[in-house]
């Protein structure tokens, strides 16, 4: 991927919107990248809109699809801030929201969909693979309900693309957000998939790029790097998943002693391979906890506690987790570049932190 970006920073420096030779060469690279992304994600090339990343993609989708008469936004508890803060902003324009309930595994309850006030719902948005719990939603029931009631709906697939198979047309969504750096692509580039024929009002102005939906000269080198990274995952997806799954299972097995069994403890079913949520019963992760920082282990207890640990993550609350559980919860992510030695070193370091926390502030 790095070689691809470097190559096109030199070879494809032209403005892809210009008619001169350098611009035409850049346009070819840009459109080839668009076609690659569309092919892998089950979309048409004309449905791929390049953005600066997943956050902008979700903002573009929600504000663009909510350009009409205000109504009710259907969502879930614990969405990414790109979604929740966009919904908060839409409230200032007269929109209201309703969160769907989830079960203790964090999964949507299909039966709830039949009792919703569909006459008032104008838009729906849901995360496919959760960035904190790793839960992957079955979106077929929501897709069918939205189609039946002619409600446009958006999917935040930032944590899913490049980790699990994603087919845009099969999902049936109106739009879908992704970000390149989540699958080892360059930072600063992402895309919004928008179903052909759907109207999307731009919320930025000053250019005709991306079919008038996202102004600003496209960064061809980043688009090419994103396509290359996604192509690399697609060609080697089974081996990559197996490798990361093995790391996650090793991490889970070797932290078992430090975690201690917790009454009612349960892990998400079939999460993406890189996620492992652990609860270290008898300890509380706090803003001043001395978490290990090194190339071997970069650990953030803040994944589950917000505002300097004053409040729990909404996703855990929606799943019915108690204060004791969410304050002892930490999310781990492993990646392709990790090694077995690093996993073992991470376990050793984290176990040491847990032991010190239990000694300094034991929890019954």
C-alpha positions as CSV (number, residue, x, y, z in Angstrom):
1,X,0.0,0.0,0.0
2,X,2.8,2.4,0.9
3,X,4.5,1.8,-2.4
4,X,1.2,2.4,-4.3
5,X,0.7,5.8,-2.5
6,X,4.3,6.8,-3.1
7,X,4.1,5.9,-6.8
8,X,1.0,7.9,-7.5
9,X,2.1,10.9,-5.5
10,X,4.7,11.2,-8.2
11,X,3.0,9.8,-11.3
12,X,-0.6,10.9,-10.7
13,X,-0.1,14.4,-9.4
14,X,-2.5,16.0,-11.9
15,X,-5.9,17.2,-11.1
16,X,-8.3,14.4,-12.1
17,X,-10.9,17.1,-13.1
18,X,-8.6,18.7,-15.6
19,X,-8.5,17.8,-19.3
20,X,-4.7,18.1,-19.8
21,X,-2.6,14.9,-20.1
22,X,-1.6,14.8,-16.4
23,X,-5.2,15.2,-15.4
24,X,-6.4,12.5,-17.7
25,X,-3.8,10.1,-16.3
26,X,-4.9,10.9,-12.7
27,X,-8.5,10.4,-13.7
28,X,-7.7,6.9,-15.0
29,X,-6.1,6.0,-11.7
30,X,-9.0,7.5,-9.7
31,X,-11.6,5.6,-11.7
32,X,-9.7,2.3,-11.6
33,X,-9.6,2.7,-7.8
34,X,-13.3,3.4,-7.7
35,X,-14.0,0.3,-9.7
36,X,-11.8,-1.9,-7.5
37,X,-13.6,-0.8,-4.3
38,X,-17.0,-1.2,-5.9
39,X,-16.2,-4.7,-7.1
40,X,-15.0,-5.9,-3.7
41,X,-17.9,-4.4,-1.8
42,X,-20.7,-5.4,-4.1
43,X,-21.4,-2.0,-5.5
44,X,-21.4,-0.2,-8.8
45,X,-18.5,2.2,-9.5
46,X,-20.9,5.2,-9.8
47,X,-22.1,4.4,-6.2
48,X,-18.6,5.1,-4.7
49,X,-18.0,8.6,-3.4
50,X,-14.5,9.4,-2.1
51,X,-14.3,11.2,1.2
52,X,-11.7,12.0,3.9
53,X,-12.7,8.9,6.0
54,X,-15.5,7.1,7.8
55,X,-16.6,10.1,10.0
56,X,-17.1,12.4,7.0
57,X,-18.9,9.6,5.1
58,X,-21.5,9.1,7.9
59,X,-21.9,12.9,8.2
60,X,-22.4,13.2,4.5
61,X,-25.0,10.4,4.5
62,X,-27.0,11.6,7.5
63,X,-27.2,15.3,6.6
64,X,-27.6,14.5,2.9
65,X,-30.5,12.0,3.5
66,X,-32.1,14.2,6.1
67,X,-32.4,17.2,3.8
68,X,-36.1,16.9,3.6
69,X,-38.9,17.3,6.1
70,X,-37.8,16.6,9.7
71,X,-39.0,13.4,11.3
72,X,-37.8,10.5,13.4
73,X,-34.3,9.0,13.1
74,X,-34.2,5.3,14.0
75,X,-30.8,4.3,15.5
76,X,-29.2,2.2,18.2
77,X,-27.7,2.9,21.6
78,X,-23.9,3.1,21.5
79,X,-23.4,4.3,17.9
80,X,-20.1,5.9,16.9
81,X,-19.9,9.6,17.8
82,X,-20.0,10.4,14.0
83,X,-23.6,9.2,14.2
84,X,-24.7,10.3,17.6
85,X,-23.3,13.8,17.2
86,X,-24.8,14.2,13.8
87,X,-28.2,13.2,15.2
88,X,-27.7,15.8,18.0
89,X,-27.1,18.4,15.3
90,X,-30.2,17.2,13.3
91,X,-32.2,17.8,16.5
92,X,-31.6,21.5,16.1
93,X,-33.3,21.2,12.7
94,X,-36.4,19.6,14.2
95,X,-35.5,15.9,14.0
96,X,-36.0,13.5,16.9
97,X,-34.4,10.1,17.4
98,X,-35.4,6.7,18.8
99,X,-32.8,4.1,19.8
100,X,-33.6,0.4,19.1
101,X,-33.2,-1.9,22.0
102,X,-30.5,-4.7,22.1
103,X,-30.2,-8.0,23.9
104,X,-27.4,-8.8,26.4
105,X,-25.2,-9.8,23.5
106,X,-25.7,-6.3,21.9
107,X,-27.8,-7.6,19.1
108,X,-30.9,-5.9,17.7
109,X,-34.3,-7.4,18.6
110,X,-36.2,-8.1,15.3
111,X,-39.6,-8.3,17.0
112,X,-39.3,-4.6,18.1
113,X,-39.4,-3.5,14.4
114,X,-43.0,-4.4,14.0
115,X,-44.1,-2.0,16.8
116,X,-42.3,1.1,15.6
117,X,-44.1,4.2,14.5
118,X,-43.1,3.9,10.9
119,X,-45.3,6.7,9.7
120,X,-43.0,9.1,11.6
121,X,-39.7,7.5,10.7
122,X,-37.8,9.4,8.0
123,X,-34.3,7.9,8.3
124,X,-32.5,5.0,10.0
125,X,-28.8,4.5,10.8
126,X,-27.1,1.5,12.4
127,X,-23.5,0.3,13.0
128,X,-22.7,-3.0,11.3
129,X,-19.7,-4.1,13.5
130,X,-19.5,-2.3,16.8
131,X,-16.2,-0.4,17.5
132,X,-16.3,-1.2,21.2
133,X,-18.0,-4.6,21.7
134,X,-17.2,-6.2,18.3
135,X,-20.8,-7.3,17.9
136,X,-21.8,-7.8,14.2
137,X,-25.5,-7.1,13.6
138,X,-27.8,-9.1,11.4
139,X,-29.3,-6.3,9.4
140,X,-31.7,-8.3,7.2
141,X,-34.8,-7.6,9.4
142,X,-34.1,-3.9,9.5
143,X,-33.4,-3.8,5.7
144,X,-36.8,-5.5,5.0
145,X,-38.6,-3.1,7.3
146,X,-37.0,0.0,5.9
147,X,-37.8,-1.2,2.3
148,X,-41.4,-2.0,3.2
149,X,-41.9,1.5,4.7
150,X,-39.7,3.3,2.1
151,X,-37.3,4.6,4.7
152,X,-33.7,5.4,3.6
153,X,-31.2,3.8,5.9
154,X,-27.4,4.2,6.4
155,X,-24.9,1.6,7.6
156,X,-21.7,2.5,9.5
157,X,-19.4,-0.3,8.2
158,X,-16.1,1.4,9.1
159,X,-15.2,-1.4,11.5
160,X,-16.5,-4.1,9.2
161,X,-15.0,-3.5,5.8
162,X,-11.7,-5.2,5.4
163,X,-12.4,-7.5,8.3
164,X,-15.6,-9.4,7.3
165,X,-17.3,-9.8,3.9
166,X,-19.5,-6.8,3.1
167,X,-21.8,-6.7,0.1
168,X,-23.5,-3.4,-0.4
169,X,-26.3,-4.5,-2.7
170,X,-27.0,-7.5,-0.7
171,X,-27.4,-5.4,2.5
172,X,-30.0,-3.3,0.7
173,X,-28.8,-0.2,2.5
174,X,-29.2,3.3,1.0
175,X,-25.7,4.3,2.0
176,X,-22.6,2.8,3.7
177,X,-19.6,4.4,5.3
178,X,-16.0,3.0,5.3
179,X,-12.5,4.3,6.2
180,X,-9.3,3.1,4.6
181,X,-7.1,3.1,7.7
182,X,-9.3,0.4,9.3
183,X,-8.0,-2.2,6.8
184,X,-4.3,-1.0,6.6
185,X,-5.0,1.7,4.1
186,X,-3.8,5.3,4.3
187,X,-5.3,7.7,6.7
188,X,-7.3,10.6,5.3
189,X,-9.3,8.7,2.8
190,X,-12.6,6.8,2.9
191,X,-15.8,6.4,0.9
192,X,-19.5,6.6,1.0
193,X,-21.4,4.1,-1.0
194,X,-24.7,5.6,-2.1
195,X,-27.3,3.4,-3.9
196,X,-27.8,4.4,-7.5
197,X,-30.8,6.7,-8.0
198,X,-30.9,8.0,-4.4
199,X,-30.9,11.7,-3.9
200,X,-28.2,13.1,-1.5
201,X,-28.0,16.8,-0.8
202,X,-24.4,18.0,-0.3
203,X,-23.6,19.8,2.9
204,X,-20.3,21.3,1.6
205,X,-20.0,23.5,-1.5
206,X,-17.4,24.9,-3.8
207,X,-16.8,22.2,-6.4
208,X,-18.4,19.7,-8.8
209,X,-16.3,16.7,-7.7
210,X,-17.8,13.3,-6.9
211,X,-20.9,14.0,-9.0
212,X,-21.5,17.2,-7.1
213,X,-21.9,15.4,-3.7
214,X,-18.4,16.0,-2.2
215,X,-16.5,19.1,-3.4
216,X,-12.8,19.4,-3.5
217,X,-10.0,17.9,-5.7
218,X,-9.7,14.2,-5.1
219,X,-6.4,12.9,-3.7
220,X,-5.6,10.3,-6.3
221,X,-2.7,8.7,-4.4
222,X,-4.8,8.1,-1.3
223,X,-7.7,6.6,-3.4
224,X,-5.2,4.3,-5.1
225,X,-3.7,3.3,-1.7
226,X,-7.2,2.6,-0.3
227,X,-8.1,0.4,-3.3
228,X,-4.8,-1.5,-3.0
229,X,-5.2,-2.1,0.7
230,X,-8.7,-3.5,0.2
231,X,-7.6,-5.6,-2.8
232,X,-4.8,-7.1,-0.6
233,X,-7.3,-8.0,2.1
234,X,-9.7,-9.5,-0.5
235,X,-7.0,-11.7,-2.1
236,X,-5.8,-13.0,1.3
237,X,-8.9,-12.7,3.5
238,X,-9.0,-16.3,4.8
239,X,-5.3,-16.4,5.8
240,X,-5.5,-13.0,7.4
241,X,-8.6,-13.8,9.4
242,X,-7.1,-17.1,10.6
243,X,-3.9,-15.3,11.7
244,X,-5.7,-12.7,13.7
245,X,-8.2,-15.2,15.1
246,X,-5.3,-17.2,16.4
247,X,-3.8,-14.1,18.1
248,X,-7.2,-13.2,19.7
249,X,-7.7,-16.8,21.0
250,X,-4.2,-16.8,22.4
251,X,-4.8,-13.5,24.1
252,X,-8.1,-14.7,25.5
253,X,-6.7,-18.0,26.8
254,X,-3.6,-16.4,28.4
255,X,-5.5,-13.7,30.2
256,X,-8.1,-16.1,31.6
257,X,-6.2,-16.4,35.0
258,X,-6.0,-12.6,35.4
259,X,-9.6,-12.1,34.4
260,X,-11.2,-14.4,36.9
261,X,-14.6,-15.8,36.0
262,X,-17.4,-13.3,36.5
263,X,-21.0,-14.1,37.2
264,X,-23.0,-13.4,34.1
265,X,-19.9,-12.8,32.0
266,X,-20.5,-13.3,28.3
267,X,-18.6,-12.5,25.1
268,X,-20.1,-11.3,21.9
269,X,-21.0,-14.1,19.5
270,X,-19.0,-14.2,16.3
271,X,-17.2,-10.8,16.6
272,X,-14.7,-9.7,14.1
273,X,-11.5,-11.7,14.7
274,X,-9.4,-8.7,15.9
275,X,-11.7,-7.9,18.9
276,X,-11.4,-9.3,22.4
277,X,-13.3,-7.7,25.2
278,X,-12.1,-8.7,28.7
279,X,-13.4,-8.0,32.1
280,X,-10.8,-8.1,34.9
281,X,-13.1,-8.7,37.9
282,X,-11.9,-7.2,41.1
283,X,-10.3,-4.2,39.4
284,X,-11.4,-0.8,38.1
285,X,-9.7,0.9,35.2
286,X,-9.3,4.6,35.9
287,X,-7.9,7.6,34.1
288,X,-4.7,7.4,36.3
289,X,-4.2,3.7,35.8
290,X,-0.7,2.9,34.7
291,X,-1.5,1.1,31.5
292,X,1.4,-0.4,29.5
293,X,2.6,1.7,26.6
294,X,5.0,0.2,24.1
295,X,5.0,-1.2,20.6
296,X,4.0,-4.5,22.1
297,X,0.9,-3.3,23.9
298,X,-1.1,-0.1,23.4
299,X,-4.0,-0.4,25.8
300,X,-6.8,2.1,26.3
301,X,-9.3,1.4,29.1
302,X,-11.2,4.5,27.9
303,X,-12.9,2.4,25.3
304,X,-15.6,1.6,27.7
305,X,-15.7,4.7,29.9
306,X,-16.3,8.1,28.6
307,X,-15.6,11.6,29.9
308,X,-12.5,10.6,31.9
309,X,-14.3,7.4,33.2
310,X,-17.2,9.3,34.7
311,X,-19.8,7.5,32.5
312,X,-20.0,4.1,31.0
313,X,-20.1,3.5,27.2
314,X,-23.7,3.6,26.1
315,X,-23.4,0.3,24.3
316,X,-22.5,-1.5,27.5
317,X,-25.4,0.1,29.3
318,X,-27.8,-0.9,26.6
319,X,-26.6,-4.5,26.9
320,X,-27.5,-4.4,30.6
321,X,-23.9,-4.4,32.0
322,X,-23.6,-3.5,35.6
323,X,-21.2,-0.8,36.9
324,X,-19.0,-3.5,38.3
325,X,-18.7,-5.1,34.9
326,X,-18.2,-2.0,32.7
327,X,-15.6,-0.5,35.1
328,X,-13.6,-3.8,34.8
329,X,-13.9,-4.0,31.0
330,X,-11.1,-3.4,28.5
331,X,-11.1,-3.8,24.8
332,X,-8.1,-5.3,23.0
333,X,-7.5,-5.3,19.3
334,X,-4.9,-7.3,17.5
335,X,-3.5,-6.9,14.0
336,X,-1.7,-8.5,11.2
337,X,1.7,-7.1,12.3
338,X,1.5,-8.5,15.8
339,X,3.5,-11.6,16.7
340,X,3.1,-14.4,19.2
341,X,5.8,-12.9,21.3
342,X,4.0,-9.6,21.4
343,X,0.8,-11.2,22.5
344,X,2.5,-13.0,25.4
345,X,4.3,-9.8,26.4
346,X,1.0,-7.9,26.3
347,X,-0.5,-10.5,28.6
348,X,2.4,-10.2,31.0
349,X,2.2,-6.4,31.2
350,X,-1.5,-6.2,31.5
351,X,-1.7,-8.9,34.2
352,X,0.8,-6.8,36.2
353,X,-1.3,-3.7,35.9
354,X,-4.4,-5.7,37.0
355,X,-2.6,-7.1,40.0
356,X,-1.6,-3.6,41.1
357,X,-5.1,-2.3,40.6
358,X,-6.5,-5.0,42.7
359,X,-4.1,-4.3,45.5
360,X,-4.6,-0.6,45.5
361,X,-8.4,-0.5,45.0
362,X,-9.9,-3.9,45.5
363,X,-13.5,-4.4,44.3
364,X,-15.7,-7.1,45.9
